[in-house]
């Protein structure tokens, strides 16, 4: 899925060759009650902010994986040009949602797995991952790095889709990243947004105060 822009002399991915997969299916138990993805962040639902940044990026397609309170999350996004994937087994954990999203990604497409509870990650971060993927020789995945710590979202190349489609339960993809070795590109991020997920009421209050 790479094209060569002969004027620039660099590989350029087609617009539809990268899919954003926004994980919005989890129970969010640590928020102690409400669906955290629907809580307001600077005036709009948390998950909507995440989806809007995915849409503003170079990703040609945006999928949203639903589960817990699927109808309410869908309603919060109903006017946006996204596609929905329902993970009926969302209570199994994160791995099941990654699998559901990866199964909906077209063969040959890279996938940027975005977490619905990271509302400070913006489109330039996603685009930096795409750029690293399209220009890095032998790169199979790209992960942001801030202050020596690895964060999210992670871009997975098309070659990684079979492994993502086999994940299950609460199994994340960390082990898959470790197996990539030198085929994983670490991309410097300009802010700690790539490390900051919103899990608890204190996290949310801290975000509102920032």
N, C-alpha and C positions, 0 to 999 in steps of 0.2 A: 504493500500500500504506500510505497514511496514514489514520488515523482521528482524529477530533477529539473530545477529551474536553471536553465543553462545560462541565463543572464547573470544570476548570482553565483552559480557554480556550487550551490548547496542543495541537499535534498529538502524538499518541501512536502509535508504531508497534505493530502487532500483534505478538504473541509470535513468530510464525513468519516475520516479515518481515525478520529479520536472521539470516543463517547464518554461523557461524564455520567457516572452512576452515583446518585445521591442516596445514601442509606438513611431512611426515615421510618424504620419499622420497629425500633426497639421500645421496650417498656419504660426505660428511664427511671427505674425504681429509686435511685438515689436523690431524685428531686422531691421525693416524699409526697406524692399525690398527683399533681397536674401533669399533663403531657408536656414535657419541657420543650418539645419542638414547636409547640404552638404558643409558648410564652413570648411576650413582646420583647424585642431587642431594638432599642432606638426607634420604636414606633411601629414595628411590623414583626410578624411571626418569625421566630428564629430560623425555621426551615426555609421560609421564603427568602430570607437574606442569602442563605447558602445557594439556593437554586438560582437566584438572580445573578449571582457571581459566576456560576457555571454557565449560564446562558450568555453572559457578557464575554466569556473566554472564547478561545479558538475552537472549542469542542463543537462539532457539527451536530451532535445529538445529545439530549439530556434525558436520562432515565431516572425515575424516582421509585425506590423500592419502599412499598407500603407494608404495614402489618398492624401494629397496635393503633387503634382508633383510625383505621385507614380512611374512612369516609370523611372525618374531620380534617385530616392532613390533605387529602385530595381537594377538599373545599378551599383550603387556604391557598392552593396553587392553581385553582381551576381556570384562571384566565391566562396562565403562562403556557408557552409552547413546549410542553414536556410530555413524555410518555410514562405511564405508570406500570409498575410490575408489582403484583401482590405476592408477598411471601407468606403463604399459609402457615409455615412452620416457624414464624418469627420468634416464638417463645423459646426455641432451641438456642438462640444466641446469634452473635454477630456473624459467625461463619455462614450460617444459613442464608443471611441476607446478601452477603458477598456472592455466594453461589447463585442465588436467584437473579441478581443483577448481571453477573457474568454470563449466565445462560441466555440473557436477553440481548447481550452485545453481539453484533454481527461478527462472524468469523473474519479475521483479517483486520479487525479494528483494535486499536489500543483502547484501554479503559482507564479513566481517572476515577479512582474510588474516593468520593468525598463523604465526609461525615456530617450528618445533618445537625450536629450539635457543636459545629465549629464556625460560628457566624462571622468571625473576623478574617477568615481566609478570603482573599479577593481574587479577581480574574487574573491580574498580573502574576500571581503565584502559580496558578494553573498553567498560564502561557509559558512561564519559565520552564516548567517541567516538560511541556510539549517541545519547546525549543531544544532542550537537552536531549530529548529522545530522538528528535529528527536529525540532529547534527552529530550525535555521539556514535562512533564506530563500535559495533558490537553491544550496544546498550539494550537491555531487555526490560529494565524498569528504572524509574526515577523517583527519588524521595527527597523532600526538602530537609534542609539542615539549618538549625539556628543555634548558635553558641555551643556547638559540638553535640547537640541533641537532635535525633531524628524525629520528624513529625509527619503530619498528614496535610493534604491528601497524597496518595501515591499513584503514580502513573504506571500501569502495567502494559507492556507490549503485547502484541497479538500472540506471540509464542507462549505467553503465560496463561492465556485463557483456559486451556485444559486443566491446569492445576487449580485455578480459582473455581472452576466449575465442579471440583470434587470436594471443596471445603464443606464442613458441616458443623452443627452444634455451635458452641461458643468458641470454636477454633478460629483465631484470626489468621492473618497471612504472614505473621512475623517469621515463621520458620521458612516460608517460601523465599522471603527476602534474603535470609541468611544463606540459603543455598545458591543464590545467584552470584555471590562473590564479586568479582570484578565486572560483571555485567550489570551491576546496580550502580547507577550514577547518583551521587549525592549533590544536591543543588542548593547553593546558599540562598537562604530566605532573608528578606530585609527586616523582618520583625518576628516577635514570638507568637504571632497569630497561629502559626503552624503547629504550635505545642498546646494551644489553649482550647480545650473542649469544656463545655458547660454541663457539669454533672449534678451539682448540688445547688441549693438556694444561696449558699455563700458565693459560689462561682458566679451566679447570676447577678447578685448584688455588686460584686466586684466589677463585673462587666459594665453595669449601669453607671458606676461611679467613675469609670475610666473615660 
